[in-house]
Amino acid sequence: MMYRVAEAADLTALSEMRWEWRANEDRGAAVVSKDEFVEACTEFLKEGLNDGSWTYWLAEQDGEIISNIFIQRVAKVPKPNRLHDELGYLTNVYTKPAYRGRGTGADLLKRVVKWAADEDLELLIVWPDQERVGFYQRHGFKSENEVMEYLLRP
């Protein structure tokens, strides 16, 4: 198993993987074709890679991407005691169903947490589905912060 940060050559495969996941698990029919989605998603990922606002981690086995975690770096407003600070927003945390239960996602998350600490991010945040909360808790994530949200779209 190889764990690494994605490169430009990986972006189409990551977009196709996202299509397979979301098209199968989201409610409602897709409003665009797979080709249109993959093109738009790949362009989005490329922009984030090029401007440094996103980092895409992946696990690869025999040349196939089987798991990924996307991290958006979110700049915080300067404070007198720290002019430059960022937090990391984790999203698109996904392991292909055939590879689940083998520790791949957990190993990938451990690497992401270490990377985030090395990058001096203040914290990592994630909004998991209820059935995934235990996974994050087992890896040190807590829901102690007073995060509030205002849902604009159901």
Secondary structure, DSSP 8 states (H G I E B T S, - for coil): -EEEE--GGGHHHHHHHHHHHHHHHSSS--SS-HHHHHHHHHHHHHHHHHHTSEEEEEEEETTEEEEEEEEEEEE---BTTBSS-EEEEEEEEEE-GGGTTSSHHHHHHHHHHHHHHHTT-S-EE----GGGHHHHHHTT----S------S--
